[in-house]
Amino acid sequence: MRMQKKPTRKQAEDAVRTLIKWAGDDPEREGLLETPKRVVESYRELFGGYEVNPENILQKTFQETEGYDEMVVLSNINFTSHCEHHMLPVIGRVHVGYLPNERVVGISKLARVVEVYAKRLQIQEKMTAQIALAIDHVLKPKGVGVVIEASHECMTTRGIKKPGAIMRTSHMLGRFRTDSKTRREFFNLIRSQN
């Protein structure tokens, strides 16, 4: 990915003023005077995932598992992201499962990895794969499964305007891909949480 030099805060605020003008309003009117500053602060929070390496989050693991080698599943991880095509919200939940290979990671770390990728401009398919690949790369488990279910505001509030439409994506690695019994167990576990 080619990264350009990050614009200054003033440049970002000026860009927001330009968009306000383009929308047909006056960025100098009282109600909008602080809007550029607020939008830039909001963007810092909404897109903070670019500042964090998700693989670093997964580095601290635990090997004292008494031989535990069954599936670990964390489901219903709520997230808000933004589509890279319209910069509108993508709101949904993620289900993550893995088969440990001698070590496990704290469950909050799985949720943090989801959050890092969600706080970037995304398409759901890519985010699903990124989460699975990061877990696979760092933990080296016997298998990983990730399922995302989300509503895309770019489709529900504009364009085709289909509220209630949910997109589901999955990415399976290792035994989650090669063993139908493992995959079925994962889907049964996440289904039981709904």
DRENDREN-845020 format. One record per residue: residue number from 1; residue in one letter; x, y, z of N, C-alpha, C, O in turn. Coordinates in nm, 4 decimals, padded with zeros to 6 digits. Each point is the difference from the previous one (the first is absolute). Example, Ala and Ser with C-alpha at 12.3 -4.5 7.8 and 13.67 -1.06 7.14 Angstrom:
   seq   type       n_px       n_py       n_pz      ca_px      ca_py      ca_pz       c_px       c_py       c_pz       o_px       o_py       o_pz
     1      A    01.3190   -00.5690    00.7800   -00.0890    00.1190    00.0000    00.0900    00.1200    00.0000    00.1036   -00.0019    00.0665
     2      S   -00.1386    00.1069   -00.1385    00.0820    00.1190    00.0060   -00.0770    00.1090    00.0730    00.0509    00.1108    00.0169
//
This chain:
   seq   type       n_px       n_py       n_pz      ca_px      ca_py      ca_pz       c_px       c_py       c_pz       o_px       o_py       o_pz
     1      M    00.0840   -00.1164    00.0000   -00.0840    00.1164    00.0000    00.0892    00.1237    00.0000    00.0871    00.0134    00.0860
     2      R   -00.1076    00.0759   -00.1805    00.0784    00.1221   -00.0109   -00.0589    00.1072    00.0907   -00.1154    00.0393   -00.0170
     3      M    00.1932    00.0078    00.1122   -00.0473    00.1020    00.0925    00.0608    00.1344   -00.0372    00.1196    00.0109   -00.0271
     4      Q   -00.2040    00.0900    00.0264    00.0475    00.1352   -00.0247    00.0231    00.0686    00.1331   -00.0438   -00.0485    00.1043
     5      K    00.1124    00.1612   -00.1082    00.0216    00.0770    00.1205   -00.1354    00.0429    00.0554   -00.0869    00.0472   -00.0734
     6      K    00.0708   -00.0647    00.2041   -00.1263    00.0329    00.0653   -00.0218    00.1511   -00.0017    00.0903    00.0760    00.0351
     7      P   -00.2107   -00.0316   -00.0761   -00.0290    00.1442    00.0011    00.0038    00.0554    00.1427   -00.0153   -00.0739    00.0972
     8      T    00.0355    00.2030   -00.0872   -00.0025    00.0641    00.1312   -00.1443    00.0080    00.0489   -00.0946   -00.0191   -00.0763
     9      R    00.0805    00.0476    00.2048   -00.1335    00.0165    00.0582   -00.0727    00.1157   -00.0695   -00.1191   -00.0107   -00.0290
    10      K    00.1894    00.1207    00.0022   -00.0617    00.1146   -00.0673   -00.0505   -00.0409   -00.1385   -00.1106    00.0373   -00.0391
    11      Q    00.1903   -00.1132   -00.0343   -00.0437   -00.0458   -00.1322   -00.1254   -00.0864    00.0110   -00.0912    00.0118   -00.0819
    12      A    00.0866   -00.0982    00.1827   -00.1178   -00.0847    00.0192   -00.1220    00.0847    00.0331   -00.1079   -00.0230   -00.0548
    13      E    00.1234    00.1207    00.1436   -00.1127    00.0870    00.0353   -00.0451    00.0830   -00.1197   -00.1198    00.0208   -00.0191
    14      D    00.2147    00.0267   -00.0619   -00.0361    00.0742   -00.1220   -00.0789   -00.0884   -00.0966   -00.0928    00.0467   -00.0660
    15      A    00.1302   -00.1744    00.0581   -00.0731   -00.0924   -00.0878   -00.1445   -00.0149    00.0468   -00.0912   -00.0072   -00.0823
    16      V    00.0697    00.0024    00.2133   -00.1365   -00.0100    00.0530   -00.0771    00.1268   -00.0337   -00.1165   -00.0075   -00.0391
    17      R    00.1796    00.1244    00.0535   -00.0666    00.1261   -00.0375   -00.0408   -00.0027   -00.1475   -00.1091    00.0445   -00.0357
    18      T    00.1963   -00.0964   -00.0482   -00.0309   -00.0101   -00.1437   -00.1214   -00.0898   -00.0225   -00.0870    00.0332   -00.0804
    19      L    00.0801   -00.1458    00.1502   -00.1143   -00.0902   -00.0150   -00.1296    00.0648    00.0493   -00.1062   -00.0191   -00.0592
    20      I    00.1157    00.0954    00.1673   -00.1194    00.0711    00.0488   -00.0490    00.0977   -00.1066   -00.1199    00.0077   -00.0269
    21      K    00.2124    00.0668   -00.0339   -00.0368    00.0927   -00.1082   -00.0598   -00.0767   -00.1170   -00.1016    00.0408   -00.0563
    22      W    00.1649   -00.1524    00.0199   -00.0482   -00.0795   -00.1127   -00.1407   -00.0517    00.0259   -00.0808   -00.0102   -00.0923
    23      A    00.0512   -00.0226    00.2185   -00.1342   -00.0474    00.0349   -00.1037    00.1115   -00.0084   -00.1201   -00.0268   -00.0046
    24      G    00.1661    00.1514    00.0025   -00.0918    00.1124   -00.0152   -00.0184    00.0840    00.1246   -00.0911    00.0827    00.0057
    25      D    00.1758   -00.1021    00.0946   -00.0146    00.0765    00.1233    00.1208    00.0912    00.0186    00.0960   -00.0052   -00.0769
    26      D   -00.1026    00.0882    00.1798    00.1038    00.0975    00.0284    00.0815   -00.0457    00.1206   -00.0521    00.0000    00.1115
    27      P    00.1789   -00.0389   -00.1302    00.0806   -00.0474    00.1119    00.0285    00.1094    00.1037    00.0525   -00.0284    00.1076
    28      E   -00.0870    00.1525   -00.1402    00.0236    00.1103    00.0936   -00.1219    00.0304    00.0865    00.0075    00.0842    00.0894
    29      R   -00.1195   -00.1517   -00.1148   -00.1157    00.0274    00.0863    00.0227   -00.0647    00.1361    00.0756   -00.0964    00.0128
    30      E   -00.1422    00.1508    00.0882    00.0259   -00.0373    00.1391   -00.0031   -00.1512    00.0251    00.0901   -00.0539    00.0642
    31      G   -00.1921   -00.0136   -00.1140   -00.0147   -00.1431    00.0259    00.1068   -00.0866   -00.0640    00.0177   -00.1153    00.0391
    32      L    00.0534    00.1689   -00.1365    00.1019   -00.0785   -00.0707    00.1434    00.0437    00.0280    00.0940   -00.0619   -00.0499
    33      L   -00.0758    00.1669    00.1285    00.1348    00.0516    00.0239    00.0952   -00.1059    00.0559    00.1153   -00.0074   -00.0425
    34      E   -00.1611   -00.0731    00.1356    00.0848   -00.1011    00.0637   -00.0056   -00.1364   -00.0704    00.0706   -00.0932    00.0384
    35      T   -00.1547    00.0825   -00.1411   -00.0185   -00.1292   -00.0664    00.1294   -00.0553   -00.0603    00.0274   -00.1185    00.0188
    36      P    00.0527    00.1967   -00.0896    00.1236   -00.0573   -00.0549    00.0892   -00.0609    00.1086    00.0557   -00.1082   -00.0190
    37      K   -00.0421    00.1763    00.1312    00.0809   -00.0513    00.1112   -00.0597   -00.1309    00.0516    00.0726   -00.0967    00.0231
    38      R   -00.2048    00.0938   -00.0052   -00.0656   -00.1201    00.0514    00.0121   -00.1181   -00.0964    00.0215   -00.1137    00.0420
    39      V   -00.0353    00.1419   -00.1708    00.0096   -00.1077   -00.0995    00.1407   -00.0595    00.0001    00.0154   -00.1219   -00.0072
    40      V    00.0856    00.2055    00.0151    00.1374   -00.0500    00.0005    00.0244   -00.0852    00.1253    00.0633   -00.1053   -00.0080
    41      E   -00.1131    00.1506    00.1227    00.0127   -00.0804    00.1222   -00.0743   -00.1327   -00.0154    00.0493   -00.1050    00.0415
    42      S   -00.1660    00.1109   -00.1002   -00.0790   -00.1205   -00.0226    00.0755   -00.0973   -00.0905    00.0036   -00.1201    00.0270
    43      Y    00.0558    00.1713   -00.1333    00.0763   -00.0850   -00.0914    00.1178   -00.0654    00.0709    00.0331   -00.1154   -00.0273
    44      R    00.0298    00.1887    00.1181    00.1127   -00.0573    00.0740   -00.0463   -00.1245    00.0756    00.0715   -00.1000    00.0056
    45      E   -00.1908    00.1067    00.0522   -00.0545   -00.1150    00.0734   -00.0498   -00.1085   -00.0949    00.0306   -00.1178    00.0186
    46      L   -00.1068    00.1570   -00.1197   -00.0614   -00.0969   -00.0910    00.1027   -00.0778   -00.0820   -00.0243   -00.1150   -00.0366
    47      F    00.1378    00.1766    00.0079    00.0996   -00.0631   -00.0855    00.1335   -00.0224    00.0722    00.1062   -00.0021   -00.0622
    48      G   -00.1141   -00.0144    00.1935    00.1195   -00.0216    00.0812    00.0677   -00.1337   -00.0224    00.1099   -00.0223    00.0507
    49      G   -00.1726   -00.0670   -00.1251    00.0583   -00.1314   -00.0263    00.1261    00.0048   -00.0838    00.0779   -00.0953   -00.0014
    50      Y   -00.0573    00.2063   -00.0689    00.1222    00.0113   -00.0800    00.1237    00.0188    00.0873    00.1123   -00.0213   -00.0457
    51      E   -00.1326    00.0610    00.1711    00.1111    00.0282    00.0910    00.0446   -00.1237    00.0784    00.0973    00.0071    00.0751
    52      V   -00.1667   -00.1206   -00.0910    00.0265   -00.1178    00.0824    00.0283   -00.1213   -00.0892   -00.0687   -00.0228   -00.0996
    53      N    00.1703   -00.0536    00.1370    00.0283   -00.1256   -00.0690   -00.0768   -00.1105    00.0734    00.0337   -00.0322    00.1140
    54      P   -00.1356   -00.0259   -00.1765   -00.0818   -00.0993    00.0697    00.0779   -00.1237    00.0427   -00.0371   -00.0651    00.0977
    55      E    00.1426    00.0318   -00.1676    00.0783   -00.1180    00.0371    00.0717    00.0207    00.1329    00.0245   -00.0965    00.0724
    56      N    00.0095    00.2214   -00.0392    00.0629    00.0269    00.1294   -00.0958   -00.0302    00.1151    00.0433   -00.0412    00.1076
    57      I   -00.1719    00.0612   -00.1297   -00.1010   -00.0250    00.1032   -00.0014   -00.1474    00.0391   -00.0247   -00.0332    00.1160
    58      L    00.0507   -00.0545   -00.2111   -00.0108   -00.1445    00.0223    00.1277   -00.0634    00.0556    00.0030   -00.1210    00.0225
    59      Q    00.1009    00.1986   -00.0001    00.1295   -00.0562    00.0397   -00.0007   -00.0652    00.1374    00.0689   -00.0999    00.0204
    60      K   -00.1454    00.1541    00.0748    00.0001   -00.0579    00.1353   -00.0976   -00.1171    00.0022   -00.1211    00.0170   -00.0134
    61      T    00.1774   -00.1362    00.0306   -00.0809   -00.1211    00.0015    00.0248   -00.0777    00.1286    00.0911    00.0311    00.0768
    62      F   -00.1737   -00.1325   -00.0549    00.0104   -00.0830    00.1194    00.0168   -00.1453   -00.0427   -00.0750   -00.0505   -00.0836
    63      Q    00.1750   -00.0162    00.1424    00.0231   -00.1405   -00.0315   -00.0511   -00.0927    00.1089   -00.0099   -00.1207   -00.0222
    64      E   -00.0224    00.1731    00.1380   -00.0512   -00.0815    00.1097   -00.1485   -00.0263   -00.0224   -00.0856    00.0657    00.0593
    65      T    00.0568   -00.1613   -00.1444   -00.1391   -00.0287   -00.0366   -00.0448   -00.1390    00.0425   -00.1107   -00.0424   -00.0333
    66      E    00.1969   -00.0296    00.1075   -00.0316   -00.1374    00.0418   -00.0340   -00.0893   -00.1197   -00.0810   -00.0921    00.0108
    67      G    00.1438    00.1207   -00.1242   -00.0228   -00.0809   -00.1187   -00.1270    00.0326   -00.0760   -00.0400   -00.0760   -00.0882
    68      Y   -00.0247    00.1881    00.1205   -00.1243    00.0357   -00.0686    00.0257    00.0126   -00.1497    00.0870    00.0759   -00.0425
    69      D   -00.1632   -00.1506   -00.0372    00.0191    00.0054   -00.1446   -00.1323    00.0037   -00.0756   -00.0057   -00.0309   -00.1191
    70      E   -00.0998    00.0689    00.1893   -00.1310    00.0133   -00.0649   -00.0164    00.1418   -00.0530    00.0822    00.0878    00.0262
    71      M   -00.1885   -00.0676   -00.1004   -00.0256    00.1275   -00.0640   -00.0222    00.1122    00.1014   -00.0668   -00.0182    00.1017
    72      V    00.1239    00.1336   -00.1319   -00.0244    00.1225    00.0761   -00.0811    00.0909   -00.0912    00.0421    00.0292   -00.1120
    73      V   -00.1582    00.0156    00.1590   -00.0871    00.0848   -00.0821   -00.0393    00.1237    00.0788   -00.0461   -00.0098    00.1138
    74      L    00.0643    00.1247   -00.1738   -00.0503    00.1260    00.0535   -00.0985    00.0539   -00.1023    00.0378    00.0320   -00.1127
    75      S   -00.1644   -00.0222    00.1521   -00.1003    00.0409   -00.0975   -00.0650    00.1311    00.0409    00.0125    00.0464    00.1134
    76      N   -00.0819    00.0108   -00.2097   -00.0750    00.1247    00.0181    00.0892    00.1162    00.0416   -00.0344    00.0759    00.0906
    77      I    00.1478   -00.0620   -00.1561    00.0878    00.1152    00.0219   -00.0553    00.1134   -00.0863    00.0181   -00.0001   -00.1218
    78      N   -00.0842    00.0949    00.1833   -00.0592    00.1114   -00.0754    00.1089    00.0921   -00.0529    00.1025    00.0207    00.0650
    79      F   -00.1258    00.0343   -00.1838    00.0962    00.0942   -00.0575   -00.0724    00.1013   -00.0873   -00.1114   -00.0224   -00.0473
    80      T    00.1791    00.1344    00.0279   -00.0407    00.0989   -00.1001    00.1240    00.0307   -00.0819    00.1055    00.0331    00.0542
    81      S   -00.1197   -00.0443   -00.1847    00.1084    00.0329   -00.0911   -00.0559    00.0984   -00.1020   -00.1118    00.0492    00.0153
    82      H    00.1892   -00.0207   -00.1190   -00.0464    00.0884   -00.1073    00.0433   -00.0585   -00.1337    00.1151   -00.0398   -00.0182
    83      C   -00.2090    00.0356   -00.0740    00.0330   -00.0568   -00.1309    00.0949    00.0933   -00.0741   -00.0125    00.1223    00.0062
    84      E    00.1058   -00.1817   -00.0751    00.0994    00.0801   -00.0702   -00.0534    00.0622   -00.1285    00.0676    00.0825   -00.0614
    85      H   -00.1866   -00.1206    00.0206   -00.0555    00.0550   -00.1240   -00.0821    00.1264    00.0221    00.0006    00.0898   -00.0843
    86      H   -00.0720   -00.0819    00.1979   -00.0846    00.1165    00.0259    00.0288    00.0659    00.1346   -00.0554    00.1052    00.0317
    87      M    00.1432   -00.1683    00.0476    00.0341    00.0482    00.1336   -00.1231    00.0107    00.0897   -00.0098    00.0902    00.0833
    88      L   -00.0831   -00.1824   -00.1011   -00.1185   -00.0070    00.0843    00.0144   -00.1195    00.0939    00.0753   -00.0929   -00.0294
    89      P   -00.1474    00.0944    00.1429    00.0171   -00.1065    00.0991   -00.0380   -00.1389   -00.0491   -00.0936   -00.0191   -00.0776
    90      V    00.1710   -00.0769    00.1271   -00.0290   -00.1423   -00.0113   -00.0125   -00.0454    00.1454    00.0957    00.0094    00.0769
    91      I   -00.2139   -00.0584   -00.0398   -00.0263   -00.0327    00.1399   -00.0352   -00.1479    00.0091   -00.0885   -00.0482   -00.0706
    92      G    00.1584   -00.0230    00.1579   -00.0286   -00.1420    00.0082    00.0665   -00.0671    00.1169    00.0311    00.0617    00.1019
    93      R   -00.0102   -00.1917   -00.1203    00.0639   -00.0790    00.1047    00.0868   -00.1070   -00.0643   -00.0235   -00.0453   -00.1121
    94      V    00.1251    00.0072    00.1888    00.0991   -00.0963   -00.0466   -00.0018   -00.1203    00.0943   -00.0167    00.0139    00.1211
    95      H    00.0341   -00.1313   -00.1796    00.0155   -00.1236    00.0762    00.1376   -00.0565   -00.0369    00.0316   -00.0175   -00.1177
    96      V    00.0494   -00.0108    00.2198    00.1360   -00.0494   -00.0220    00.0162   -00.1324    00.0730   -00.0404   -00.0137    00.1155
    97      G    00.0994   -00.0832   -00.1833    00.0303   -00.1273    00.0639    00.1367   -00.0489   -00.0438    00.0446    00.0272   -00.1115
    98      Y    00.0214   -00.0999    00.2011    00.1277   -00.0623   -00.0380    00.0216   -00.1259    00.0815   -00.0537   -00.0156    00.1097
    99      L    00.1329   -00.0730   -00.1655    00.0411   -00.1230    00.0674    00.1427    00.0206    00.0488    00.0924    00.0055   -00.0812
   100      P   -00.0724    00.0059    00.2127    00.1332    00.0303    00.0527    00.1028   -00.1063   -00.0364   -00.0318   -00.1176   -00.0181
   101      N    00.1536    00.1627    00.0082    00.1132   -00.0884   -00.0226    00.1007    00.0284    00.1107    00.1010    00.0666   -00.0226
   102      E   -00.1289   -00.1173    00.1422    00.0843    00.0125    00.1184   -00.0052    00.1349    00.0699    00.0584    00.0138    00.1075
   103      R   -00.1250    00.0856   -00.1630   -00.0105    00.1284    00.0682   -00.1290    00.0702   -00.0380   -00.0545   -00.0202   -00.1086
   104      V    00.0071    00.1027    00.2001   -00.1219    00.0777   -00.0233    00.0311    00.1467    00.0243    00.1035    00.0352    00.0566
   105      V   -00.1950    00.0487   -00.1003    00.0143    00.1442    00.0189   -00.1193    00.0476    00.0819   -00.1082   -00.0581   -00.0075
   106      G    00.1280    00.1639    00.0856   -00.1114    00.0562    00.0758   -00.1119    00.0424   -00.0939    00.0255    00.0560   -00.1066
   107      I   -00.1492   -00.0827    00.1462   -00.1110    00.0257   -00.0926   -00.0156    00.1475   -00.0342   -00.0475    00.0332   -00.1086
   108      S    00.0867    00.0561    00.1998   -00.0109    00.1423   -00.0335    00.0894    00.0346   -00.1181   -00.0275    00.0942   -00.0743
   109      K    00.1353   -00.1713    00.0574    00.0915    00.0257   -00.1119   -00.0680   -00.0292   -00.1343    00.0256    00.0681   -00.0993
   110      L   -00.1120   -00.1695    00.0972   -00.0741   -00.0288   -00.1238   -00.0907    00.1173   -00.0352   -00.0082    00.0411   -00.1157
   111      A   -00.0603    00.0126    00.2176   -00.0883    00.1150   -00.0238    00.0810    00.1219   -00.0437   -00.0458    00.0781   -00.0834
   112      R    00.1648   -00.0615    00.1388    00.0844    00.1141   -00.0385    00.0466   -00.0107   -00.1447    00.0079    00.1006   -00.0706
   113      V    00.0229   -00.2220    00.0264    00.0404   -00.0182   -00.1399   -00.1150    00.0389   -00.0925    00.0210    00.0674   -00.1009
   114      V   -00.1415   -00.1097    00.1352   -00.1176    00.0395   -00.0779   -00.0096    00.1520   -00.0051   -00.0219    00.0577   -00.1064
   115      E    00.0384    00.0067    00.2212   -00.0125    00.1458    00.0086    00.1035    00.0717   -00.0863   -00.0323    00.0987   -00.0660
   116      V    00.1561   -00.1473    00.0661    00.1047    00.0638   -00.0802   -00.0372   -00.0020   -00.1476    00.0104    00.1022   -00.0680
   117      Y   -00.0535   -00.2177    00.0177   -00.0348   -00.0067   -00.1419   -00.1288    00.0763   -00.0297   -00.0160    00.0532   -00.1098
   118      A   -00.0756   -00.0472    00.2058   -00.1241    00.0750   -00.0208    00.0264    00.1498   -00.0083   -00.0733    00.0720   -00.0677
   119      K    00.1768   -00.0247    00.1358    00.0302    00.1430    00.0029    00.0889    00.0408   -00.1174    00.0915    00.0811    00.0145
   120      R   -00.1199   -00.1382   -00.1293    00.0659    00.0348   -00.1263   -00.1081    00.0045   -00.1070   -00.1081   -00.0558    00.0186
   121      L    00.1362    00.1209   -00.1288   -00.0920   -00.0078   -00.1137    00.0042   -00.1434   -00.0493    00.1081   -00.0559   -00.0191
   122      Q   -00.2246   -00.0045   -00.0018   -00.0046   -00.1431   -00.0230   -00.1021   -00.0405   -00.1047   -00.0916    00.0747   -00.0341
   123      I    00.1111   -00.1958   -00.0153   -00.1087   -00.0774   -00.0586   -00.0103   -00.1241    00.0887    00.1010   -00.0484    00.0513
   124      Q   -00.2190   -00.0015   -00.0338   -00.0226   -00.1070    00.0967    00.0800   -00.1254   -00.0327    00.0523   -00.0659    00.0899
   125      E   -00.0428    00.0333   -00.2172    00.0732   -00.1206   -00.0397    00.1461    00.0077    00.0455    00.0547   -00.0963    00.0537
   126      K    00.0071    00.2124   -00.0761    00.1402    00.0180    00.0372    00.0165   -00.0048    00.1520    00.0929   -00.0630    00.0506
   127      M   -00.1823    00.1290    00.0217    00.0093    00.0010    00.1460   -00.0109   -00.1412    00.0566    00.0717   -00.0351    00.0937
   128      T   -00.1609   -00.0458   -00.1501   -00.0176   -00.1381    00.0452    00.1310   -00.0772   -00.0151    00.0434   -00.0690    00.0923
   129      A    00.0182    00.0812   -00.2081    00.1269   -00.0697   -00.0257    00.1121    00.0541    00.0877    00.0808   -00.0775    00.0511
   130      Q   -00.0743    00.2091   -00.0329    00.1076    00.0589    00.0798   -00.0009   -00.0521    00.1435    00.1050   -00.0328    00.0554
   131      I   -00.2230    00.0253    00.0041   -00.0111   -00.0485    00.1381    00.0492   -00.1443    00.0084    00.0801   -00.0342    00.0870
   132      A   -00.1286   -00.0498   -00.1778    00.0388   -00.1414    00.0017    00.1501   -00.0161   -00.0234    00.0655   -00.0779    00.0694
   133      L   -00.0117    00.1496   -00.1646    00.1422   -00.0134   -00.0330    00.0901    00.0480    00.1135    00.1042   -00.0602    00.0259
   134      A   -00.1433    00.1676    00.0415    00.0804    00.0497    00.1127    00.0051   -00.1040    00.1119    00.1066   -00.0277    00.0549
   135      I   -00.2223   -00.0297   -00.0215   -00.0049   -00.1022    00.1052    00.0829   -00.1215   -00.0409    00.0758   -00.0541    00.0804
   136      D   -00.0906    00.0124   -00.2039    00.0734   -00.1160   -00.0500    00.1503    00.0254    00.0013    00.0774   -00.0867    00.0406
   137      H   -00.0364    00.2041   -00.0844    00.1425    00.0324   -00.0100    00.0683    00.0028    00.1362    00.1118   -00.0496    00.0141
   138      V   -00.1777    00.1071    00.0861    00.0639    00.0161    00.1307   -00.0173   -00.1238    00.0884    00.0973   -00.0477    00.0584
   139      L   -00.2192   -00.0047   -00.0477   -00.0246   -00.1119    00.0917    00.0393   -00.1354   -00.0579    00.0247   -00.0951    00.0741
   140      K   -00.0191    00.0870   -00.2062    00.0291   -00.1268   -00.0677   -00.0909   -00.1126    00.0519    00.0488   -00.1067    00.0370
   141      P   -00.1799    00.1304   -00.0342   -00.0928   -00.1021    00.0494   -00.0202   -00.1092   -00.1037    00.0517    00.0076   -00.1114
   142      K   -00.1281   -00.1097    00.1500   -00.0321   -00.1083   -00.0932   -00.1062    00.0448   -00.1006   -00.0188   -00.0636   -00.1037
   143      G   -00.0493    00.1714    00.1343   -00.1006    00.0528   -00.0907   -00.0599    00.1272    00.0550    00.0020    00.0244    00.1206
   144      V   -00.0555    00.0570   -00.2108   -00.0643    00.1267    00.0360   -00.1257    00.0153   -00.0842   -00.0023   -00.0345   -00.1182
   145      G   -00.1020    00.0870    00.1815   -00.1217    00.0338   -00.0727   -00.0474    00.1376    00.0413   -00.0017    00.0324    00.1188
   146      V   -00.0370    00.0492   -00.2163   -00.0538    00.1335    00.0271   -00.1254    00.0177   -00.0842    00.0000   -00.0265   -00.1202
   147      V   -00.1061    00.0716    00.1845   -00.1247    00.0320   -00.0694   -00.0387    00.1417    00.0388    00.0027    00.0363    00.1176
   148      I   -00.0388    00.0434   -00.2173   -00.0488    00.1360    00.0255   -00.1394    00.0134   -00.0591   -00.0260   -00.0420   -00.1128
   149      E   -00.0636    00.1019    00.1919   -00.1357    00.0332   -00.0437   -00.0150    00.1507    00.0185    00.0186    00.0513    00.1104
   150      A   -00.0523    00.0199   -00.2183   -00.0048    00.1461    00.0124   -00.1007    00.0632   -00.0941   -00.0349   -00.0531   -00.1054
   151      S   -00.0094    00.1693    00.1497   -00.0875    00.0852   -00.0799    00.0850    00.1144   -00.0543    00.0782    00.0600    00.0738
   152      H   -00.0931   -00.0302   -00.2000    00.0804    00.1022   -00.0669   -00.0874    00.1216   -00.0305   -00.0916   -00.0059   -00.0821
   153      E    00.1225    00.1167    00.1508   -00.0789    00.1223   -00.0183    00.0083    00.0529   -00.1436   -00.0898    00.0716   -00.0442
   154      C    00.1944   -00.1054   -00.0279    00.0108    00.0437   -00.1392   -00.1078   -00.0656   -00.0860   -00.0297    00.0465   -00.1101
   155      M   -00.0280   -00.1541    00.1610   -00.1055   -00.0696   -00.0728   -00.1369    00.0192    00.0649   -00.1023   -00.0095   -00.0676
   156      T    00.0997    00.0365    00.1978   -00.1289    00.0090    00.0689   -00.0558    00.1420    00.0055   -00.1216    00.0176    00.0080
   157      T    00.2082    00.0842   -00.0121   -00.0481    00.1383    00.0118    00.0150    00.0807   -00.1278   -00.0485    00.1129   -00.0072
   158      R    00.1139   -00.1676   -00.0925    00.0178    00.0689   -00.1288    00.0008   -00.1052   -00.1100   -00.0150   -00.1190    00.0275
   159      G    00.0321    00.1615   -00.1496    00.0061   -00.0954   -00.1107   -00.1261   -00.0840   -00.0089   -00.1094    00.0534   -00.0186
   160      I    00.1238   -00.1823    00.0317   -00.1130   -00.0917   -00.0158   -00.0974    00.0045    00.1182   -00.1141   -00.0443   -00.0129
   161      K    00.1577    00.0972    00.1277   -00.0845    00.0203    00.1191   -00.0759   -00.1264    00.0403   -00.1219   -00.0082   -00.0146
   162      K    00.1952   -00.0885    00.0646   -00.0584   -00.1268    00.0446    00.0288   -00.0213    00.1486    00.0854   -00.0815    00.0349
   163      P   -00.1564    00.1546    00.0542    00.0227   -00.0190    00.1436   -00.0278   -00.1441    00.0411   -00.0877   -00.0665   -00.0551
   164      G    00.1634    00.0209    00.1519   -00.0175   -00.1365    00.0498    00.0851   -00.1031   -00.0718    00.0104   -00.1138    00.0457
   165      A    00.0508    00.1515   -00.1575    00.0858   -00.0942   -00.0725    00.1278   -00.0237    00.0805    00.0645    00.0945    00.0453
   166      I   -00.0294   -00.2209   -00.0286    00.1194   -00.0389    00.0759    00.0928   -00.0788   -00.0921   -00.0426   -00.0926   -00.0691
   167      M    00.1683    00.1306    00.0697    00.1003   -00.0725   -00.0772    00.0765   -00.0913    00.0951    00.0384    00.0417    00.1093
   168      R   -00.0164   -00.1660   -00.1508    00.0762   -00.0960    00.0800    00.1220   -00.0447   -00.0796   -00.0099   -00.0340   -00.1179
   169      T    00.1237    00.0347    00.1837    00.1241   -00.0473   -00.0614    00.0692   -00.0938    00.0979   -00.0182    00.0101    00.1213
   170      S    00.0976   -00.1011   -00.1757    00.0767   -00.0908    00.0861    00.1365   -00.0237   -00.0617    00.0186    00.0084   -00.1214
   171      H    00.0763   -00.0384    00.2092    00.1342   -00.0365   -00.0453    00.0482   -00.1123    00.0907    00.0110    00.0172    00.1214
   172      M    00.0173   -00.1314   -00.1811    00.0391   -00.1189    00.0743    00.1420   -00.0400   -00.0387    00.0358   -00.0004   -00.1177
   173      L    00.0444   -00.0332    00.2185    00.1372   -00.0435   -00.0224    00.0254   -00.1294    00.0772   -00.0667   -00.0271    00.0999
   174      G    00.1627   -00.0520   -00.1459    00.0364   -00.1236    00.0691   -00.1180   -00.0953    00.0077   -00.0711   -00.0201   -00.0984
   175      R    00.0504   -00.0391    00.2169   -00.1054   -00.0997    00.0145   -00.1389    00.0575   -00.0183   -00.0932   -00.0737   -00.0323
   176      F    00.0769    00.2027    00.0519   -00.1310    00.0606   -00.0245   -00.0347   -00.0075   -00.1494   -00.1174   -00.0019   -00.0371
   177      R    00.2196   -00.0023   -00.0472   -00.0223   -00.0102   -00.1440   -00.0039   -00.1454   -00.0466   -00.0817   -00.0363   -00.0846
   178      T    00.1701   -00.0467    00.1400    00.0155   -00.1359   -00.0534   -00.0880   -00.1045    00.0670   -00.0233   -00.1064   -00.0572
   179      D   -00.0256    00.1346    00.1770   -00.0769   -00.0983    00.0755   -00.1436    00.0497    00.0179   -00.0252    00.0937    00.0758
   180      S   -00.0671   -00.1565   -00.1453   -00.1397    00.0455    00.0048   -00.0586   -00.0122    00.1400   -00.0860    00.0798    00.0373
   181      K    00.1302   -00.1774    00.0407   -00.0493   -00.0151    00.1377    00.0402    00.1207    00.0852   -00.0815    00.0517    00.0764
   182      T    00.2058   -00.0068   -00.0891    00.0481    00.1174    00.0740   -00.0768    00.1242   -00.0415   -00.0431    00.0792    00.0838
   183      R    00.0266   -00.0636   -00.2142   -00.0729    00.1167   -00.0519   -00.1444   -00.0001    00.0501   -00.0523    00.1039    00.0403
   184      R   -00.0111   -00.2202   -00.0429   -00.1384   -00.0131    00.0462   -00.0108    00.0333    00.1498   -00.0935    00.0680    00.0421
   185      E    00.1901   -00.1167    00.0380   -00.0002    00.0306    00.1435    00.0096    00.1515    00.0220   -00.0710    00.0558    00.0836
   186      F    00.1585    00.0094   -00.1586    00.0156    00.1462    00.0112   -00.1315    00.0705   -00.0323   -00.0450    00.0860    00.0758
   187      F   -00.0156   -00.1222   -00.1873   -00.1261    00.0641   -00.0377   -00.1108   -00.0296    00.1011   -00.0827    00.0869    00.0277
   188      N    00.0799   -00.2071    00.0271   -00.0992   -00.0322    00.1032    00.0206    00.0831    00.1249   -00.0967    00.0469    00.0600
   189      L    00.2218   -00.0282   -00.0199    00.0296    00.0794    00.1187   -00.0400    00.1459   -00.0182   -00.0564    00.0604    00.0912
   190      I    00.0846   -00.0040   -00.2067   -00.0359    00.1414   -00.0176   -00.1516    00.0146   -00.0212   -00.0581    00.1017    00.0379
   191      R   -00.0043   -00.2005   -00.0969   -00.1454    00.0045   -00.0202   -00.0719   -00.0058    00.1339   -00.1044    00.0631    00.0169
   192      S    00.1590   -00.1383    00.0786   -00.0650   -00.0138    00.1304    00.0033    00.1293    00.0795   -00.0738    00.0145    00.0975
   193      Q    00.1585    00.0797   -00.1377    00.0097    00.1286    00.0689   -00.0979    00.1036   -00.0547   -00.0158    00.1072    00.0583
   194      N   -00.0490   -00.1383   -00.1682   -00.0893    00.0986   -00.0630   -00.1418   -00.0129    00.0516   -00.0881    00.0748   -00.0421
//
